[in-house]
């Protein structure tokens, strides 16, 4: 198990470029299973979750070639369905939550799939009903073995239908779309997730020959086709990294420029940071964060305490609430952070309280942060990363604390952030991996 030793209190300065979007990468890599032709994907992040998924596809018989930094070709010409029943597949896919998105492509192209109950972050119960009910409505049959924690899915033929999703699940929408692109007839999905990740997946599928209408809305119409072709696709910059760097710069009083952010795809993220009093300057497709000696949280028009909450796109992504929470600890003013989706994601605040932050954990979903400006800076501490997003929030806290902190279990951070210590050290951070 690796750890970070962070010497905090140092300002950063310079330019940093976000990696490719992790959440998009997991979807579009699974989509390569839909065709026997070559698919080239660029700007793939070099992170643990993505690398594990790529290796899983290799083990399934997909020919994968590394073409250069962030670029891979995939050719799913000889996929081994028998491998899905092996112990090796069970172990690898069970440890990777993104593996659930191979179900849609496999059922669409081969009529069957096997998937163990997936792993991933320990942030509360993450049900798969939306994925499975949607694919069932297309004509697939599911059986679940409670002893083996294994789902088996079969479909003699998928047929287009109408469905109203019970939640606007990003991965659920992606899985259903990938199952529907080769179903007979037209599939209509209402209350579909419309995050940029899903939009990118749909655009890629259309470039492969799919017929998807309504991209960017919560109402998708998918006209089934007989087969899909190869294509070349580029992944967007990771909006979660962009937001992490904005918060990191403000909290450490650093002046940095975030390059090539695909600003128009960030939604309300920049404006949400401005509500915390942070200056976010758009410079073309870059974002400049000037040095902050302090920042003051806004209030609502009637003077009541600001609430920052996650919501389906175009609302604020839940993956950034941990960053907003930690950044608010060094602001002037108070804010209520409302994490609606996961019941365990706010429990990491105990680490911040140990560092001197004034936080009231109201319940598993809500925390009130009382900011005293930088009059009471955070103290260094030893802590452990419980999940990807809490991990980066704790790293931001440690960078702002005056002294030496240690973060254990950084494999969680590695799952979502590419060589984060090297990239931050290049602009002035002092982080050592041990």
ROFI-62034 format. One record per residue: residue in one letter; x, y, z of N, C-alpha, C in turn. Coordinates in steps of 0.02 Angstrom, whole numbers, padded with zeros to 5 digits, always signed. Layout:
// ROFI-62034
AXYZXYZXYZ/...
This chain:
// ROFI-62034
X+00042-00060+00000+00000+00000+00000+00044+00062+00000/X+00030+00108-00046+00071+00169-00054+00040+00227-00015/X+00082+00278-00003+00060+00337+00033+00090+00399+00000/X+00059+00457+00013+00087+00522-00006+00111+00557+00057/X+00171+00585+00054+00196+00631+00105+00192+00700+00074/X+00153+00744+00104+00141+00810+00075+00169+00864+00121/X+00214+00904+00095+00238+00962+00131+00196+01022+00109/X+00148+01040+00150+00100+01091+00132+00125+01162+00142/X+00084+01209+00123+00101+01279+00133+00140+01311+00077/X+00150+01275+00022+00187+01302-00035+00139+01321-00091/X+00149+01380-00119+00107+01403-00175+00132+01371-00240/X+00084+01359-00284+00099+01332-00350+00092+01387-00402/X+00126+01379-00457+00124+01429-00510+00140+01396-00577/X+00100+01412-00627+00114+01385-00693+00052+01358-00728/X+00064+01314-00775+00009+01286-00816+00003+01211-00803/X-00059+01188-00804-00072+01116-00796-00129+01097-00844/X-00123+01039-00874-00173+01015-00922-00211+00956-00893/X-00277+00958-00894-00316+00901-00867-00308+00839-00911/X-00313+00782-00879-00312+00719-00915-00378+00708-00952/X-00380+00655-00991-00443+00635-01022-00494+00613-00969/X-00557+00620-00984-00610+00607-00935-00616+00533-00918/X-00606+00517-00855-00611+00447-00832-00679+00417-00848/X-00732+00452-00830-00799+00424-00837-00817+00412-00911/X-00795+00457-00954-00807+00446-01025-00766+00388-01051/X-00704+00383-01030-00660+00330-01054-00689+00261-01040/X-00716+00251-00980-00744+00186-00962-00802+00168-01009/X-00842+00217-01028-00899+00203-01072-00877+00188-01144/X-00835+00231-01172-00818+00223-01243-00773+00162-01255/X-00733+00144-01205-00693+00083-01212-00738+00022-01215/X-00790+00020-01172-00837-00035-01175-00874-00037-01242/X-00886+00021-01271-00922+00025-01335-00883-00007-01393/X-00817-00016-01385-00778-00047-01438-00798-00120-01449/X-00833-00150-01399-00856-00219-01405-00913-00226-01456/X-00942-00171-01477-01000-00173-01522-00982-00187-01595/X-00919-00185-01612-00900-00195-01682-00837-00238-01687/X-00832-00273-01743-00771-00312-01756-00718-00270-01790/X-00735-00209-01808-00687-00165-01842-00646-00125-01792/X-00592-00096-01816-00546-00060-01772-00576+00007-01749/X-00569+00020-01685-00590+00084-01656-00528+00115-01623/X-00514+00177-01641-00457+00213-01611-00484+00267-01564/X-00458+00266-01503-00480+00315-01453-00419+00353-01428/X-00424+00419-01430-00369+00463-01409-00386+00498-01343/X-00334+00521-01309-00340+00557-01245-00366+00512-01189/X-00347+00448-01190-00366+00402-01136-00320+00415-01076/X-00349+00425-01017-00307+00438-00958-00271+00375-00935/X-00209+00383-00912-00169+00328-00887-00181+00320-00812/X-00238+00290-00796-00259+00283-00726-00280+00210-00714/X-00282+00192-00651-00292+00122-00632-00357+00092-00658/X-00413+00126-00648-00478+00098-00669-00480+00087-00745/X-00454+00135-00782-00455+00130-00855-00407+00075-00878/X-00347+00073-00850-00299+00022-00869-00325-00048-00853/X-00359-00056-00798-00388-00121-00780-00442-00141-00830/X-00482-00093-00852-00534-00109-00902-00503-00129-00969/X-00451-00093-00989-00417-00110-01052-00388-00181-01048/X-00358-00198-00991-00331-00266-00983-00386-00318-00983/X-00444-00301-00954-00501-00347-00954-00523-00362-01026/X-00525-00311-01068-00543-00321-01138-00491-00363-01174/X-00428-00352-01159-00375-00394-01188-00386-00467-01170/X-00401-00479-01106-00411-00548-01083-00472-00580-01116/X-00520-00538-01136-00580-00564-01170-00567-00579-01244/X-00508-00562-01268-00491-00576-01338-00489-00516-01383/X-00501-00456-01356-00497-00395-01396-00423-00379-01410/X-00408-00364-01473-00340-00344-01490-00331-00270-01475/X-00287-00255-01429-00275-00186-01406-00204-00167-01421/X-00195-00111-01456-00128-00086-01470-00120-00016-01442/X-00064-00004-01409-00048+00062-01383-00013+00101-01438/X-00046+00153-01463-00021+00190-01521+00024+00249-01502/X+00020+00270-01440+00058+00329-01417+00028+00352-01352/X+00052+00408-01326+00027+00433-01262-00048+00446-01266/X-00087+00409-01227-00159+00419-01225-00198+00391-01284/X-00165+00357-01331-00199+00332-01391-00195+00256-01395/X-00253+00225-01407-00256+00153-01413-00302+00134-01472/X-00288+00077-01502-00335+00048-01550-00365-00016-01520/X-00428-00028-01534-00464-00087-01508-00496-00123-01567/X-00488-00188-01569-00521-00228-01621-00551-00289-01589/X-00617-00288-01579-00652-00342-01544-00677-00393-01595/X-00629-00420-01634-00646-00468-01687-00656-00538-01661/X-00618-00556-01609-00619-00625-01584-00633-00625-01509/X-00690-00601-01489-00708-00599-01418-00725-00669-01394/X-00696-00689-01338-00709-00755-01309-00765-00751-01257/X-00823-00775-01275-00879-00776-01228-00865-00826-01172/X-00828-00880-01188-00812-00930-01138-00772-00901-01080/X-00730-00850-01095-00689-00819-01042-00733-00788-00988/X-00794-00769-01006-00838-00737-00957-00857-00784-00900/X-00847-00849-00910-00864-00898-00858-00803-00920-00818/X-00747-00887-00829-00685-00906-00795-00678-00871-00727/X-00638-00902-00684-00624-00873-00618-00586-00807-00625/X-00541-00805-00676-00501-00744-00687-00546-00685-00705/X-00596-00697-00749-00642-00643-00767-00682-00620-00706/X-00704-00668-00666-00744-00652-00608-00706-00605-00561/X-00642-00622-00547-00603-00582-00500-00590-00512-00528/X-00571-00508-00591-00553-00443-00620-00613-00397-00626/X-00668-00423-00652-00727-00380-00662-00761-00362-00597/X-00757-00406-00547-00788-00391-00482-00755-00332-00447/X-00690-00321-00462-00654-00267-00429-00660-00200-00465/X-00692-00200-00523-00697-00140-00564-00769-00124-00579/X-00795-00070-00551-00866-00054-00560-00882-00039-00633/X-00835-00008-00669-00848+00009-00739-00861-00052-00783/X-00843-00112-00759-00853-00172-00799-00926-00186-00811/X-00971-00158-00772-01042-00170-00783-01064-00146-00852/X-01027-00099-00881-01047-00071-00946-01027-00114-01005/X-00998-00173-00992-00987-00220-01047-01051-00259-01062/X-01100-00256-01016-01161-00296-01024-01200-00274-01086/X-01213-00209-01093-01251-00184-01150-01220-00204-01217/X-01155-00190-01228-01124-00210-01291-01124-00285-01304/X-01110-00325-01252-01108-00397-01262-01176-00426-01279/X-01228-00403-01244-01295-00428-01259-01317-00406-01329/X-01300-00344-01347-01319-00318-01413-01287-00358-01469/X-01223-00376-01461-01186-00408-01516-01186-00484-01513/X-01183-00511-01452-01176-00584-01445-01237-00617-01413/X-01283-00579-01387-01343-00608-01358-01335-00635-01288/X-01277-00625-01257-01267-00649-01189-01211-00610-01154/X-01214-00610-01089-01163-00578-01049-01164-00608-00979/X-01107-00604-00945-01101-00625-00875-01065-00570-00839/X-01089-00553-00779-01055-00501-00741-01064-00514-00666/X-01010-00514-00628-01018-00518-00555-01039-00451-00528/X-01063-00451-00467-01081-00389-00435-01019-00345-00431/X-01020-00286-00464-00958-00247-00471-00936-00214-00406/X-00871-00194-00406-00842-00158-00349-00841-00084-00362/X-00786-00051-00340-00780+00021-00349-00774+00057-00282/X-00793+00120-00281-00788+00161-00220-00833+00134-00165/X-00810+00141-00103-00851+00125-00045-00887+00188-00021/X-00936+00208-00060-00971+00271-00045-01045+00260-00035/X-01063+00198-00018-01133+00184-00008-01159+00137-00062/X-01221+00116-00053-01252+00068-00100-01261+00100-00168/X-01240+00065-00220-01246+00090-00288-01283+00037-00329/X-01347+00042-00332-01387-00011-00362-01381-00011-00438/X-01396-00070-00467-01391-00079-00539-01458-00087-00573/X-01512-00073-00536-01580-00085-00562-01591-00048-00628/X-01569+00015-00632-01581+00054-00693-01550+00020-00753/X-01487-00004-00746-01454-00040-00800-01496-00100-00822/X-01512-00142-00773-01540-00207-00788-01613-00203-00810/X-01652-00160-00777-01722-00154-00797-01727-00128-00869/X-01685-00079-00886-01686-00052-00954-01669-00104-01006/X-01617-00144-00992-01597-00196-01040-01649-00252-01042/X-01680-00266-00985-01735-00314-00984-01792-00292-01029/X-01808-00228-01028-01863-00203-01069-01849-00211-01144/X-01785-00215-01161-01767-00227-01230-01773-00301-01250/X-01784-00344-01199-01796-00415-01215-01746-00463-01184/X-01700-00439-01144-01651-00483-01112-01680-00514-01049/X-01655-00573-01032-01676-00607-00970-01616-00610-00922/X-01629-00593-00859-01577-00592-00808-01589-00647-00757/X-01535-00680-00736-01537-00724-00679-01480-00705-00632/X-01492-00709-00567-01441-00689-00518-01429-00746-00470/X-01366-00764-00462-01346-00815-00414-01323-00780-00350/X-01362-00787-00297-01344-00755-00233-01281-00785-00204/X-01269-00850-00217-01209-00883-00190-01146-00856-00224/X-01149-00849-00290-01090-00827-00327-01088-00752-00339/X-01142-00717-00319-01148-00645-00332-01137-00631-00406/X-01171-00671-00448-01159-00670-00520-01225-00659-00558/X-01223-00612-00606-01279-00600-00650-01265-00634-00717/X-01314-00671-00744-01309-00698-00812-01366-00668-00853/X-01349-00645-00912-01397-00609-00955-01398-00643-01023/X-01458-00656-01049-01465-00685-01116-01522-00651-01153/X-01515-00647-01219-01567-00617-01261-01563-00648-01330/X-01617-00682-01351-01619-00709-01418-01625-00653-01469/X-01662-00601-01449-01670-00543-01494-01689-00482-01452/X-01657-00426-01464-01675-00364-01431-01721-00324-01475/X-01773-00297-01445-01822-00258-01483-01830-00189-01452/X-01833-00138-01494-01842-00070-01471-01907-00061-01433/X-01906-00017-01384-01965-00005-01343-01961+00064-01312/X-02013+00084-01276-02013+00147-01238-01997+00131-01166/X-01956+00173-01135-01943+00164-01064-01933+00232-01030/X-01957+00236-00969-01947+00294-00926-01901+00272-00869/X-01840+00297-00869-01792+00275-00818-01813+00300-00749/X-01804+00259-00698-01822+00279-00630-01773+00329-00601/X-01712+00332-00629-01663+00383-00610-01620+00398-00672/X-01596+00460-00674-01555+00481-00732-01484+00458-00721/X-01474+00392-00720-01408+00363-00708-01364+00370-00770/X-01303+00396-00759-01257+00405-00815-01236+00338-00844/X-01210+00294-00801-01187+00229-00826-01246+00185-00847/X-01303+00193-00813-01363+00156-00833-01386+00176-00903/X-01388+00242-00915-01407+00266-00982-01358+00241-01034/X-01294+00244-01020-01243+00222-01067-01251+00148-01084/X-01263+00108-01033-01271+00036-01043-01332+00020-01087/X-01387+00054-01072-01449+00042-01111-01441+00065-01183/X-01409+00123-01193-01398+00149-01260-01357+00099-01301/X-01304+00073-01270-01261+00025-01306-01298-00040-01322/X-01345-00059-01279-01386-00119-01294-01436-00105-01349/X-01460-00043-01353-01515-00026-01398-01494-00011-01470/X-01429+00006-01480-01409+00030-01547-01418-00023-01601/X-01418-00088-01582-01428-00140-01632-01492-00180-01620/X-01537-00153-01577-01602-00185-01567-01646-00171-01627/X-01694-00215-01640-01741-00205-01696-01792-00152-01677/X-01800-00103-01721-01849-00050-01709-01818+00009-01673/X-01862+00049-01643-01842+00112-01611-01849+00107-01536/X-01798+00128-01500-01799+00132-01427-01804+00205-01407/X-01849+00221-01362-01856+00288-01335-01840+00285-01261/X-01791+00325-01240-01771+00328-01170-01788+00397-01143/X-01834+00400-01095-01851+00464-01063-01820+00465-00993/X-01802+00524-00970-01763+00535-00909-01693+00506-00916/X-01668+00508-00978-01599+00486-00990-01551+00536-00961/X-01494+00513-00936-01440+00558-00916-01414+00594-00979/X-01395+00657-00971-01371+00695-01029-01304+00728-01015/X-01266+00701-00967-01198+00726-00954-01156+00725-01017/X-01104+00767-01020-01060+00766-01078-01031+00696-01093/X-01021+00655-01041-00996+00588-01052-01044+00548-01097/X-01109+00552-01081-01159+00515-01120-01164+00545-01190/X-01160+00611-01194-01162+00644-01260-01104+00619-01303/X-01045+00615-01273-00986+00592-01310-00995+00520-01334/X-01021+00477-01290-01033+00408-01310-01081+00405-01369/X-01136+00443-01366-01185+00442-01420-01155+00468-01485/X-01114+00520-01481-01082+00546-01541-01034+00494-01571/X-00998+00459-01528-00953+00406-01553-00993+00351-01586/X-01048+00330-01555-01089+00276-01584-01118+00298-01651/X-01139+00360-01656-01164+00385-01721-01110+00384-01774/X-01049+00400-01754-00994+00398-01803-00978+00326-01823/X-01001+00277-01783-00993+00206-01800-01051+00180-01841/X-01101+00222-01852-01158+00201-01893-01224+00195-01856/X-01224+00209-01791-01286+00208-01752-01330+00268-01772/X-01394+00265-01752-01440+00320-01767-01473+00341-01702/X-01441+00388-01668-01465+00412-01603-01485+00485-01611/X-01546+00502-01591-01571+00570-01594-01585+00596-01523/X-01579+00662-01515-01593+00693-01450-01532+00698-01405/X-01472+00692-01435-01411+00695-01395-01406+00763-01359/X-01392+00760-01294-01389+00821-01254-01453+00836-01217/X-01505+00797-01230-01569+00805-01195-01582+00743-01152/X-01637+00744-01115-01654+00685-01075-01704+00639-01111/X-01714+00651-01176-01758+00609-01216-01720+00586-01278/X-01702+00522-01278-01663+00493-01332-01706+00447-01375/X-01697+00451-01440-01728+00405-01487-01673+00367-01523/X-01673+00301-01517-01620+00259-01545-01652+00213-01597/X-01635+00222-01659-01660+00180-01713-01608+00125-01725/X-01628+00063-01713-01581+00008-01717-01552-00003-01787/X-01489-00022-01789-01455-00039-01852-01429-00111-01847/X-01411-00140-01905-01390-00210-01905-01319-00219-01880/X-01275-00171-01894-01205-00177-01873-01174-00108-01866/X-01119-00106-01830-01081-00044-01821-01012-00052-01851/X-00982+00005-01869-00917+00006-01900-00865+00034-01852/X-00803+00037-01874-00751+00068-01834-00754+00144-01838/X-00713+00177-01797-00711+00250-01797-00650+00274-01759/X-00639+00339-01759-00588+00371-01718-00623+00421-01672/X-00606+00420-01609-00641+00461-01559-00591+00492-01511/X-00605+00554-01490-00562+00588-01440-00602+00603-01378/X-00574+00585-01320-00608+00594-01256-00599+00666-01232/X-00652+00693-01201-00650+00761-01174-00601+00765-01116/X-00578+00827-01100-00541+00837-01037-00585+00820-00977/X-00554+00797-00924-00592+00776-00865-00616+00837-00825/X-00681+00847-00824-00709+00905-00789-00697+00901-00714/X-00690+00840-00687-00678+00833-00615-00607+00856-00599/X-00560+00841-00642-00492+00868-00632-00491+00943-00638/X-00527+00970-00687-00529+01043-00695-00555+01075-00631/X-00610+01049-00605-00637+01076-00542-00590+01067-00484/X-00555+01010-00481-00507+00998-00427-00451+01049-00429/X-00427+01065-00489-00373+01113-00495-00395+01184-00478/X-00458+01201-00494-00484+01267-00475-00484+01274-00399/X-00512+01224-00366-00515+01226-00293-00446+01225-00261/X-00401+01184-00289-00333+01179-00262-00296+01245-00267/X-00303+01280-00324-00269+01344-00333-00294+01395-00283/X-00360+01400-00275-00389+01450-00230-00369+01437-00158/X-00372+01374-00137-00361+01357-00067-00288+01365-00047/X-00242+01356-00095-00171+01363-00080-00144+01432-00098/X-00187+01477-00121-00165+01543-00140-00119+01543-00200/X-00129+01495-00245-00085+01487-00303-00114+01520-00365/X-00071+01539-00410-00092+01565-00475-00076+01514-00529/X-00128+01484-00558-00116+01434-00609-00163+01445-00668/X-00143+01418-00724-00184+01417-00784-00198+01345-00803/X-00262+01328-00809-00282+01261-00828-00294+01261-00903/X-00256+01223-00939-00256+01225-01012-00308+01177-01042/X-00335+01197-01100-00376+01152-01141-00431+01117-01100/X-00475+01157-01072-00526+01130-01026-00591+01109-01060/X-00599+01124-01125-00664+01116-01159-00717+01153-01117/X-00706+01218-01109-00745+01260-01063-00820+01253-01073/X-00841+01248-01135-00913+01245-01149-00946+01182-01123/X-00905+01131-01107-00932+01068-01080-00929+01064-01004/X-00910+01119-00971-00903+01119-00898-00969+01135-00863/X-01020+01158-00901-01084+01173-00870-01078+01227-00817/X-01108+01215-00758-01110+01265-00706-01051+01259-00657/X-01002+01218-00673-00945+01209-00627-00909+01275-00614/X-00889+01313-00666-00854+01377-00651-00897+01425-00609/X-00961+01430-00626-01004+01476-00589-01014+01454-00517/X-01015+01388-00505-01022+01363-00436-00962+01381-00394/X-00902+01380-00423-00843+01403-00386-00846+01478-00373/X-00873+01515-00420-00881+01588-00409-00927+01601-00350/X-00974+01557-00337-01020+01566-00280-00983+01558-00214/X-00925+01524-00216-00883+01520-00156-00836+01580-00151/X-00840+01626-00198-00798+01686-00196-00733+01678-00234/X-00727+01625-00274-00665+01612-00311-00669+01645-00379/X-00616+01679-00398-00611+01711-00464-00591+01659-00516/X-00635+01647-00564-00623+01599-00617-00626+01637-00683/X-00568+01645-00716-00565+01684-00777-00559+01638-00838/X-00606+01646-00884-00601+01608-00947-00556+01645-00996/X-00508+01609-01023-00463+01637-01074-00463+01589-01133/X-00511+01601-01178-00520+01554-01233-00545+01488-01205/X-00507+01434-01217-00526+01369-01190-00487+01353-01125/X-00450+01403-01100-00412+01395-01038-00448+01429-00980/X-00429+01410-00920-00455+01443-00860-00395+01468-00820/X-00398+01532-00801-00345+01561-00759-00372+01574-00690/X-00336+01551-00640-00354+01563-00570-00299+01608-00541/X-00315+01671-00526-00264+01715-00497-00252+01697-00424/X-00198+01724-00396-00183+01711-00325-00238+01740-00282/X-00263+01699-00235-00315+01721-00189-00286+01728-00119/X-00290+01789-00092-00272+01798-00021-00329+01779+00024/X-00388+01776-00005-00447+01754+00031-00506+01753-00017/X-00560+01720+00004-00621+01719-00037-00681+01711+00009/X-00736+01743-00011-00795+01748+00032-00854+01714-00002/X-00886+01669+00034-00943+01632+00008-01002+01679-00001/X-01035+01674-00058-01094+01714-00072-01153+01689-00030/X-01206+01727-00027-01268+01705+00004-01324+01707-00048/X-01381+01680-00031-01439+01687-00074-01463+01759-00071/X-01506+01779-00117-01529+01848-00122-01558+01874-00057/X-01593+01830-00019-01624+01851+00044-01575+01850+00102/X-01511+01835+00089-01461+01834+00141-01452+01768+00177/X-01491+01717+00157-01486+01652+00190-01424+01614+00167/X-01405+01564+00205-01343+01526+00192-01346+01491+00125/X-01292+01496+00088-01286+01464+00023-01289+01388+00030/X-01324+01355-00016-01325+01282-00021-01295+01262-00087/X-01248+01216-00086-01221+01187-00147-01238+01113-00146/X-01276+01092-00197-01302+01024-00200-01290+00994-00268/X-01283+00928-00270-01276+00894-00334-01345+00884-00366/X-01345+00875-00432-01407+00865-00469-01390+00835-00537/X-01438+00801-00568-01425+00776-00636-01406+00834-00683/X-01363+00819-00732-01342+00869-00780-01403+00901-00813/X-01403+00969-00820-01347+01014-00813-01335+01041-00743/X-01359+01005-00692-01343+01022-00623-01271+01004-00607/X-01251+01015-00545-01182+01006-00524-01167+00931-00513/X-01111+00908-00542-01093+00838-00535-01077+00820-00463/X-01101+00763-00438-01086+00743-00369-01013+00729-00357/X-00975+00714-00410-00904+00698-00402-00862+00757-00380/X-00890+00818-00382-00851+00877-00361-00871+00903-00292/X-00921+00874-00261-00944+00902-00197-00891+00896-00142/X-00850+00843-00145-00796+00836-00095-00747+00893-00101/X-00734+00915-00164-00688+00971-00175-00718+01036-00150/X-00782+01048-00166-00815+01109-00142-00815+01112-00066/X-00825+01054-00035-00827+01052+00039-00760+01073+00069/X-00706+01043+00044-00641+01059+00074-00620+01131+00060/X-00636+01156+00000-00619+01225-00017-00656+01274+00028/X-00718+01257+00046-00759+01301+00088-00731+01309+00158/X-00690+01260+00181-00664+01264+00250-00618+01325+00260/X-00588+01350+00205-00542+01407+00211-00572+01471+00181/X-00637+01469+00168-00673+01528+00144-00697+01569+00204/X-00722+01628+00190-00756+01668+00241-00831+01662+00229/X-00866+01637+00278-00938+01627+00271-00956+01553+00280/X-01020+01538+00274-01044+01470+00285-01081+01444+00224/X-01081+01378+00217-01114+01347+00161-01139+01278+00182/X-01195+01257+00155-01221+01190+00166-01206+01149+00103/X-01170+01094+00111-01156+01048+00057-01206+00990+00062/X-01244+00980+00009-01296+00928+00009-01279+00877-00044/X-01254+00819-00022-01236+00764-00067-01296+00716-00067/X-01335+00719-00121-01398+00682-00122-01391+00609-00143/X-01339+00594-00181-01337+00529-00214-01310+00472-00171/X-01254+00484-00136-01220+00430-00100-01220+00443-00025/X-01240+00392+00013-01250+00403+00085-01186+00399+00125/X-01129+00382+00096-01067+00376+00134-01012+00423+00110/X-01028+00466+00062-00974+00505+00030-00949+00562+00074/X-00988+00583+00124-00967+00640+00165-00930+00618+00229/X-00924+00553+00239-00894+00531+00302-00820+00549+00308/X-00788+00567+00252-00718+00585+00255-00707+00651+00292/X-00761+00688+00308-00752+00753+00341-00721+00745+00411/X-00724+00686+00440-00691+00675+00505-00617+00693+00500/X-00586+00677+00443-00515+00694+00432-00505+00769+00433/X-00551+00806+00401-00545+00878+00398-00557+00910+00466/X-00602+00881+00504-00615+00907+00572-00552+00898+00615/X-00518+00840+00607-00455+00829+00643-00402+00881+00623/X-00408+00908+00562-00360+00958+00538-00379+01029+00561/X-00436+01034+00595-00456+01099+00621-00513+01132+00585/X-00542+01099+00535-00599+01127+00499-00661+01127+00544/X-00702+01179+00535-00765+01182+00573-00821+01158+00528/X-00840+01095+00540-00890+01062+00498-00940+01027+00544/X-01004+01036+00528-01057+01000+00563-01085+00949+00513/X-01076+00885+00527-01105+00833+00484-01177+00823+00507/X-01223+00852+00471-01294+00852+00491-01323+00781+00487/X-01307+00746+00435-01330+00678+00423-01286+00650+00367/X-01296+00587+00346-01251+00559+00294-01249+00598+00229/X-01299+00642+00218-01303+00677+00154-01287+00751+00158/X-01283+00780+00218-01276+00853+00222-01222+00871+00274/X-01183+00922+00255-01132+00948+00301-01133+01024+00296/X-01130+01057+00353-01125+01130+00356-01052+01148+00371/X-01024+01190+00328-00954+01212+00337-00955+01285+00359/X-00922+01298+00415-00917+01365+00443-00846+01390+00428/X-00842+01434+00379-00776+01458+00359-00756+01521+00396/X-00694+01520+00422-00668+01579+00458-00612+01612+00418/X-00618+01607+00352-00565+01633+00310-00501+01593+00323/X-00445+01624+00313-00382+01589+00325-00353+01608+00392/X-00397+01634+00437-00375+01650+00505-00356+01587+00544/X-00389+01531+00526-00376+01468+00559-00357+01416+00507/X-00295+01417+00483-00274+01370+00431-00277+01298+00455/X-00285+01252+00409-00288+01182+00426-00220+01158+00453/X-00223+01110+00499-00162+01080+00527-00144+01018+00487/X-00079+01001+00482-00059+00939+00448-00085+00879+00487/X-00093+00823+00453-00122+00764+00484-00102+00701+00446/X-00116+00644+00476-00110+00579+00443-00180+00552+00432/X-00195+00532+00370-00262+00511+00353-00260+00458+00299/X-00319+00431+00283-00324+00379+00232-00379+00397+00183/X-00366+00383+00119-00414+00400+00067-00467+00346+00060/X-00531+00362+00074-00584+00311+00069-00609+00300-00002/X-00604+00351-00044-00627+00344-00114-00590+00395-00157/X-00602+00392-00222-00565+00435-00269-00574+00508-00252/X-00636+00531-00247-00651+00602-00241-00633+00629-00171/X-00645+00589-00119-00622+00610-00053-00547+00614-00051/X-00514+00569-00088-00441+00568-00089-00412+00633-00116/X-00440+00658-00171-00413+00720-00199-00429+00779-00153/X-00488+00776-00118-00505+00829-00071-00455+00831-00013/X-00436+00772+00012-00388+00769+00066-00319+00793+00043/X-00302+00778-00020-00239+00802-00047-00238+00879-00051/X-00294+00908-00072-00299+00981-00073-00292+01010-00003/X-00324+00978+00046-00319+01001+00115-00246+00998+00139/X-00212+00943+00124-00143+00936+00146-00097+00987+00113/X-00110+01003+00050-00069+01053+00015-00077+01123+00046/X-00135+01136+00075-00147+01202+00105-00123+01206+00177/X-00115+01148+00211-00094+01147+00281-00019+01163+00287/X+00000+01201+00337+00069+01221+00347+00105+01167+00388/X+00137+01121+00354+00171+01065+00387+00167+01003+00344/X+00187+00946+00373+00192+00884+00335+00134+00838+00352/X+00096+00818+00301+00040+00772+00308+00055+00707+00272/X+00018+00656+00290+00025+00590+00257-00045+00565+00238/X-00051+00542+00176-00114+00512+00153-00099+00440+00134/X-00132+00393+00167-00124+00322+00152-00179+00299+00103/X-00172+00239+00078-00221+00209+00032-00229+00252-00031/X-00174+00277-00057-00179+00322-00115-00194+00285-00180/X-00198+00218-00176-00222+00181-00235-00290+00206-00256/X-00330+00230-00207-00396+00258-00224-00388+00320-00267/X-00339+00362-00251-00326+00422-00291-00301+00403-00361/X-00257+00352-00363-00229+00329-00427-00283+00303-00474/X-00338+00280-00447-00392+00254-00489-00421+00309-00534/X-00415+00372-00512-00448+00425-00550-00404+00482-00572/X-00341+00486-00547-00298+00543-00563-00230+00519-00587/X-00212+00540-00647-00152+00516-00680-00089+00551-00655/X-00044+00512-00624+00021+00539-00600+00012+00606-00566/X-00035+00610-00520-00055+00675-00493+00003+00709-00457/X+00045+00671-00421+00099+00703-00384+00152+00732-00431/X+00166+00698-00486+00216+00724-00534+00191+00788-00567/X+00128+00789-00585+00101+00848-00619+00096+00908-00573/X+00079+00896-00510+00075+00952-00462+00145+00974-00440/X+00190+00927-00432+00259+00946-00414+00291+00989-00468/X+00270+00978-00531+00298+01017-00586+00280+01091-00583/X+00227+01107-00545+00207+01177-00538+00218+01203-00466/X+00256+01165-00425+00276+01192-00361+00252+01155-00299/X+00212+01103-00307+00191+01064-00248+00251+01022-00224/X+00245+00998-00163+00297+00954-00134+00264+00892-00107/X+00259+00843-00152+00225+00780-00136+00273+00723-00151/X+00280+00677-00104+00324+00619-00113+00282+00555-00106/X+00289+00510-00154+00256+00446-00151+00302+00395-00117/X+00276+00360-00067+00317+00308-00034+00277+00243-00032/
